[in-house]
């Protein structure tokens, strides 16, 4: 059994039947749990706005997440603050996970990338928002002083240590 989601917001087909707008903000406890899950130094703000509407076989949720995150620099581990605003357009459908035969070829179009399964008549929009945040994070955050700090510690940049650095040294030698 999996752990409870850090930021659960269960919506149902009935919620979407006549359209519904949602605006929620994660409290400090949820933000701390999300930060732990995503390996963030801090998550100072996390908000979700969405409009729900019924579609054939389920419902659609369109909206945006907004977050203020602090990630660790990939090179120095120094804090790297960032603001994130990421739009989403999700479809929660009954038959997303329909079984496919072994010899059937599956082609996934761009429109199908944001299809998620309904669990009965419900889906966790909060969990989908956390996943959207996860995908929006910089995979290699870099502190603005990282190059200077690394140089002070004697770490060579890729340009100084790479294969072309040796050629550049040969070119700069007299008679070379």
N, C-alpha and C positions, 0 to 999 in steps of 0.2 A: 504494500500500500504506500502511495506517495505522500509526501508531506503536504500540509495545507498550503495553498498559494499565499504569497506575501501580500497580495493586493487583490482580493477577490471581489468581483462585481458581477454577480450572476444575473443575466437577462434571459427572458423567455420569449417564445413566439408570441404570447399574448401581449408582452410589452411592446413588441414591434408591430402588432396587427394594425393599429391605428396611427402608428408613428409616435416616436417618443424622443425627446432630447435629453441628454445626460451631461452633467458637468460635475465632476468630483475631483477632489484633491486628496492625495494620500497623507495620512497623519504621520507624525514623527516615528512611531513604531513601525508602520508599514514601510516608510522610506528607509529605515535602518535595515530591515529585513531584505528589501530589494537591493540595497547597496551591498550587503553581505553576499547575496546570491550572484550579483554581477561583478563582484570584485572591485567595487568602487571605494574610494577613500570616503566619499560622502555623497549623499543625494539630498540636496537642500530644498528641492522643490520637485514635485511630480504631480501633474494635473492631466486630466483626460476630459475632452469634450467630444461628444458623439451624437449623431442622429441615427435612430433606428428606423427601419422600414421593412415591411414584409416583402419577400421575393419568393418566387416559386421554389418550393422545397426547403424554405428556411427564412432567414432574414439577413439584411445587410446592415452594416455599421460603418458609417463614414465619419471622419473627424480628425482630431489631432491630439498628440501628446506633447506636453511641454515639460521640460526638466532643466534643473540646474544641477550639474554633476561635477564631481571632482574625481579625476582619474589619476593614477600614478604614471609618471613619465616612464616610457618604455626603456629609456637609457639611464635615467638617474634616480627614479622612484620619487622625484619631487612632485608635489601636487600640481595638476593641470586642470584648472576650472574651465567649464564649457557650458554654454547654453544650447539646448536642443529643442527644436520645434519640428516634429515629424508628422506629416499627414498620413492617414491610412484609409483604405477602402476595403473592408473585409466582408466576406460572405460566409455565414455559418449555415451549412446545409446538411440535410439528413444523409445523403448518399455519397459524401466525399470519400469515405473509405471503402467503397464498393470493391469486392475482391476482383482481381484481374487474373485471367488464366496465364500459365507460364509462357505460352507462345504468343500472347498478345503484346503488341508493341504499344507503349504509352508515350504519347506526345503531350507535353505540358506547355500550353501557351501562357503568355504573360498574364492574361486574365485569371488563370487558374492558380497562380502563385499565392494568392491571398484567400484561398478557400480553406475553411476550417470545419471540422465535424461538429454537428450538434450532439449533445449528450441528452438523448430523449428530446425534450422540447426546450432545452436551455443551453447556454454557453457562458463561459466566464470571460467577459469583456475585459475585466481587470487583468487577468493573466495574459490576454492577447496584447494589452497595452504594455505590460512589462516586456513581453517578447519584442514588441515594436521598438521599445527603448533599447533593448539589448542589441538589435540589428543596427540602430542609429549611432551607437557609440563608436568613437574613433578606435580602430583596432591597435594602433600604435601611437598613442598620445605622446607628444614631445614638448617638454618644458622649453620656453623661449631661450633660456640660458644653457640648455643641455650641451651644445657644442663647446661653449666656453668652459664649462665645468669639466667636461671630458678631456679637453685639451690640457687644462691645468693639472689633471691627474695623469697625463701622459698617454692617454688613449688616442690613437691616431684615427683620423676621419677615414672614411672609405676611400676618398680621393688620395690621401697620403699613404694609405697602406695597400691599396689595390694594385693589380698587375700593371697598370699604366704609370703608377708612381715610379717604378724602377726604370721604365723607359724615359720618363721626364728627367730623372737624375742623370741618366746616360747622356741625354741631349744637352744638359746644362754643363757638362764637363768640357773643359777646353780640349779641342782635338777630337771630341766625341761625335 
